[in-house]
Amino acid sequence: MKRKLIYTILTIIWLTVIFIFSSMNTQESNNKSKQTIKQTVEKTTEISESIGIIENNIPPKKIDKAVNKLNFPLRKCAHATEYAVLAILIICTINVYTNKNYSIKKILLVILICFIYSLTDEYHQSFVPGRSSLFTDCLIDTSGSLIACVGYTVVKKIRDVIK
């Protein structure tokens, strides 16, 4: 009973996190991701300099250029990652409510749930100032859940062979 409650709450929290991220206007969302990327690039540069991989300080203009180039692909990776986490949480939640036996039907259900939620998420974004609603983002989100489900399946099959 405790596990059911924990997994259900974690899944609801994650659905809420996705909703909150989607509620940010374009500028706020873009600035947060660029700030995170910039901090990562600066720290990577600092570490690379300290161990001698690169010798000179990289000018701020070059760092900003790297941030701008990385922003779009990393934002799309973040979409996929959000839904990969969601898929794993849904799998765990389904498993505590049903038998823990693996089935392709469960996996397809998880992917379908993630796809439907991504559709509603994109629809929600159409009401957020500066945001757009793109079906390609639904496909990216769903691919994240698909990758997580494939990973789950592979791990499950390996564990079954080891037992």
C-alpha positions in Angstrom: 0.0 0.0 0.0 2.9 2.4 0.9 4.6 1.8 -2.4 1.4 2.4 -4.4 1.0 5.8 -2.7 4.7 6.7 -3.2 4.8 5.9 -6.9 1.4 7.5 -7.5 2.6 10.7 -5.7 5.9 10.7 -7.6 4.2 10.4 -10.9 1.8 13.2 -10.1 4.6 15.4 -9.0 6.5 14.7 -12.2 3.4 15.5 -14.3 3.2 18.7 -12.4 6.8 19.5 -13.0 6.3 19.1 -16.7 3.3 21.3 -16.6 5.2 24.0 -14.7 8.1 23.9 -17.2 5.5 24.3 -20.0 3.9 27.3 -18.2 7.1 29.4 -18.5 7.0 31.9 -21.3 9.6 31.6 -24.0 11.9 34.2 -22.6 11.9 32.8 -19.1 12.4 29.2 -20.3 15.1 30.2 -22.8 17.0 32.2 -20.3 16.9 29.4 -17.7 18.3 26.9 -20.2 20.9 29.3 -21.5 22.0 30.1 -17.9 22.4 26.4 -17.1 24.3 25.8 -20.3 26.6 28.8 -19.7 27.4 27.6 -16.2 28.2 24.2 -17.5 30.4 25.5 -20.3 32.2 27.8 -17.9 32.9 25.1 -15.4 34.0 22.7 -18.1 36.4 25.3 -19.4 37.7 26.0 -15.9 38.3 22.3 -15.3 39.9 21.8 -18.8 42.3 24.7 -18.1 43.2 23.4 -14.7 44.2 20.0 -16.0 46.0 21.4 -19.1 43.6 20.3 -21.8 43.3 23.9 -23.0 45.8 26.7 -22.1 44.1 30.1 -22.5 41.0 31.6 -21.0 38.2 31.4 -23.5 36.8 34.8 -24.3 33.2 35.4 -23.1 32.1 35.9 -26.8 33.1 32.3 -27.6 31.4 31.0 -24.6 28.2 32.9 -25.5 28.5 31.5 -29.1 28.8 27.9 -27.7 25.8 28.5 -25.5 23.7 29.7 -28.4 24.7 26.7 -30.5 24.0 24.2 -27.7 20.7 25.7 -26.5 18.3 24.3 -29.1 19.6 20.7 -29.2 19.9 20.5 -25.4 16.4 21.9 -25.0 15.1 19.1 -27.2 17.1 16.6 -25.2 15.5 18.0 -22.1 12.1 17.3 -23.6 13.0 13.7 -24.2 14.5 13.3 -20.8 11.4 14.7 -19.0 9.3 12.0 -20.8 11.8 9.3 -20.2 11.5 9.9 -16.5 7.7 10.0 -16.8 7.7 6.7 -18.6 9.8 5.0 -15.8 7.6 6.5 -13.1 4.4 5.2 -14.9 5.9 1.8 -15.4 6.7 1.6 -11.7 3.2 2.8 -10.8 1.5 0.3 -13.1 3.7 -2.4 -11.6 2.7 -1.7 -8.0 -1.0 -1.8 -9.0 -0.9 -4.9 -11.2 1.3 -7.9 -11.2 5.0 -7.2 -11.8 5.1 -9.5 -14.9 6.5 -7.8 -17.9 4.2 -7.4 -20.9 4.4 -5.6 -24.2 0.9 -4.3 -23.5 2.1 -2.5 -20.4 4.9 -0.9 -22.3 2.6 0.2 -25.1 0.2 1.6 -22.6 3.0 3.6 -21.0 4.1 5.0 -24.4 0.5 5.8 -25.2 0.0 7.6 -21.9 3.2 9.6 -22.4 2.1 10.5 -26.0 -1.3 11.7 -24.8 0.2 13.7 -22.0 2.6 15.3 -24.5 -0.3 16.2 -26.8 -2.1 17.9 -23.8 1.2 19.6 -22.8 1.7 21.1 -26.3 -2.0 22.2 -26.3 -1.4 23.9 -22.9 1.7 25.6 -24.4 -0.4 27.2 -27.1 -2.0 29.4 -24.4 1.4 30.4 -22.9 2.7 33.8 -24.2 5.5 33.3 -26.7 5.3 29.5 -26.7 4.3 27.4 -29.6 2.5 24.1 -29.9 4.5 21.8 -32.1 3.6 18.2 -33.0 7.4 17.6 -33.5 7.8 18.2 -29.8 5.2 15.5 -29.1 7.3 13.2 -31.2 10.5 14.2 -29.3 8.7 13.7 -25.9 7.3 10.3 -27.0 10.7 9.2 -28.3 12.1 9.9 -24.8 9.4 7.6 -23.3 10.1 5.0 -26.0 13.8 5.1 -25.3 13.1 4.6 -21.5 10.8 1.8 -22.2 13.3 0.1 -24.5 15.9 0.5 -21.8 13.5 -0.9 -19.2 12.8 -3.9 -21.5 16.5 -4.6 -22.0 17.3 -4.4 -18.3 14.3 -6.6 -17.5 15.3 -9.2 -20.1 18.9 -9.3 -18.8 17.7 -9.7 -15.3 15.4 -12.6 -16.4 18.4 -14.3 -18.1 20.6 -13.9 -15.0 18.0 -15.4 -12.6 
